[in-house]
Amino acid sequence: QVQLVESGGGLVQAGGSLRLSCAASGSIFRFNVRDWGWYRQAPGKQRELVAFITVGGNTIYADSVKGRFTISRDDAKNTLYLQMNSLKPEDTAVYYCNSRYLPYLTWGQGTQVTVSS
């Protein structure tokens, strides 16, 4: 079974930065053959995709984070990253990583990001 462990969240002031990591593991898991995404869920809202990266390294961002967030991957370490700069209070949410496409893997616990104004 695949395990996804997100980390790097925290409390930061508006305008600050955070770098999230997602470590993936599993006995028959192959990180490098998947497109991966970072998702977030704010209180009372549905989970949304904020960025994804393809096997070839192409990246796509939601309009709300374009120019501020950068997604990257290290296939040798089975790890996905999200560099978040110029954070805004509306970025406050629990952030998750997962496969870009269905079927999703089992969701991890996520990492809380809180941006104060």
C-alpha distance (Angstrom), angle and dihedral (degrees) to the residues before:
residue distance angle dihedral
Q1 . . .
V2 3.79 . .
Q3 3.77 118.9 .
L4 3.81 122.8 -158.5
V5 3.79 118.0 -163.9
E6 3.79 119.0 -173.6
S7 3.80 122.6 -164.1
G8 3.78 142.8 160.8
G9 3.77 101.4 72.6
G10 3.77 124.9 131.0
L11 3.77 147.3 128.8
V12 3.78 116.3 -53.6
Q13 3.78 136.5 164.5
A14 3.77 121.2 -111.1
G15 3.78 109.6 -80.9
G16 3.78 92.6 30.7
S17 3.79 131.0 117.4
L18 3.77 139.2 -124.2
R19 3.78 134.0 -180.0
L20 3.78 117.4 -145.6
S21 3.79 124.8 -159.6
C22 3.78 131.6 -162.2
A23 3.78 118.8 -164.1
A24 3.78 116.3 -162.8
S25 3.80 125.3 -162.7
G26 3.79 140.4 165.9
S27 3.75 140.5 137.2
I28 3.82 97.3 -106.1
F29 3.74 97.7 20.1
R30 3.78 123.1 129.7
F31 3.78 112.0 -164.5
N32 3.78 96.1 179.4
V33 3.80 97.3 62.6
R34 3.80 95.9 58.5
D35 3.76 136.0 82.2
W36 3.80 107.2 -130.0
G37 3.74 134.9 -152.1
W38 3.77 141.5 -165.6
Y39 3.76 114.4 -138.2
R40 3.77 132.6 -175.8
Q41 3.76 137.0 -161.7
A42 3.77 122.8 -161.1
P43 3.81 121.8 -162.6
G44 3.78 110.8 -74.8
K45 3.80 93.2 5.7
Q46 3.76 135.8 101.1
R47 3.76 121.5 -103.1
E48 3.79 111.1 -92.7
L49 3.77 135.4 -166.2
V50 3.80 111.5 -117.7
A51 3.80 101.5 174.9
F52 3.75 141.6 -7.3
I53 3.78 137.8 -169.2
T54 3.78 127.5 -154.4
V55 3.78 129.2 -137.3
G56 3.78 87.2 -100.1
G57 3.79 93.1 51.9
N58 3.78 99.3 -104.1
T59 3.80 113.1 147.0
I60 3.78 134.6 -151.9
Y61 3.80 126.6 -172.3
A62 3.74 136.6 -164.7
D63 3.80 111.8 -111.5
S64 3.78 90.4 -114.9
V65 3.81 92.9 63.9
K66 3.79 102.8 28.0
G67 3.77 111.9 129.8
R68 3.81 92.6 15.3
F69 3.82 105.4 60.5
T70 3.78 128.6 54.7
I71 3.79 123.9 -165.4
S72 3.79 120.9 -158.5
R73 3.78 139.5 164.9
D74 3.78 138.2 -147.3
D75 3.80 107.0 -158.9
A76 3.80 92.2 -175.1
K77 3.81 88.9 61.2
N78 3.80 97.4 35.1
T79 3.80 87.1 -125.6
L80 3.77 135.0 137.0
Y81 3.81 123.1 -159.4
L82 3.78 137.9 -161.7
Q83 3.78 118.6 -165.2
M84 3.78 108.5 -161.4
N85 3.79 119.6 -166.2
S86 3.80 133.2 173.4
L87 3.77 89.9 23.6
K88 3.79 119.3 -159.6
P89 3.80 131.0 -158.2
E90 3.81 88.5 -109.8
D91 3.81 88.9 63.3
T92 3.80 88.2 69.7
A93 3.81 107.3 121.9
V94 3.78 145.1 104.2
Y95 3.78 108.4 -80.3
Y96 3.80 123.5 -146.0
C97 3.76 136.6 179.5
N98 3.77 125.2 -145.0
S99 3.74 144.7 141.4
R100 3.79 111.8 -56.1
Y101 3.78 92.3 -131.0
L102 3.76 137.1 40.4
P103 2.90 134.5 -55.9
Y104 3.78 92.6 58.6
L105 3.74 120.6 -151.6
T106 3.79 119.2 -121.5
W107 3.78 106.4 -67.1
G108 3.78 118.5 -115.0
Q109 3.79 126.2 -135.4
G110 3.77 92.3 -91.6
T111 3.78 127.1 -141.9
Q112 3.79 123.5 -96.5
V113 3.79 118.5 -124.4
T114 3.79 116.8 -170.2
V115 3.79 121.1 -177.5
S116 3.78 117.4 -167.2
S117 3.79 122.7 -154.4
